[in-house]
Amino acid sequence: MVAHVTLLAACVLPGPPDPAVERLRLRIHATRWVAPWIWRSEMRDRLCRAVRDGRLSLPEALEREKKAEAFLTRGEVGVQGRDVLRLAHESGWRAAECEFVCLSRLLGVPLVTLDPALRAAFPADAVAPEAVLA
């Protein structure tokens, strides 16, 4: 499965746990999680916001980045820029989000996201965590 940055963030950022995300997280060894390389920048943006908002200290953010990396051991995959640009142009979505969708299509596996708008925009590709657990 392709892990969207919202899923990865839910696994490492402070906040109330999502039961479906927790069940998926526990299955990490049974399910290979992959993501496009851009997940790192997207995660770092979220970690920086958490530090600026006072939800995390910088040392905590650095530790949580390591934790997020552990979810994707050998699971970072590149996608074709032309595919991302075409999809972003056709859909009106940010290229960063389209990288996740393109990877899902390339591998023929679902994109697991907590973003309902992304799921609505790409219903053939993007699913909620509950859909993978069913």
Buried (B, 14 or more C-beta within 10 A) or exposed (E): BBBBBBBBBBBBBEEEEBEBBEEBBEEBEEBBBBBBEBBBEBBBEBBEBBBEEEBBEEEBBEEBBEEBBEBBEEBBBEBEEEBBEEBBEEEEBEBBBBBBBBBBBBBEBBBBBBBEEBBEBBEEBBBBBBEBBE
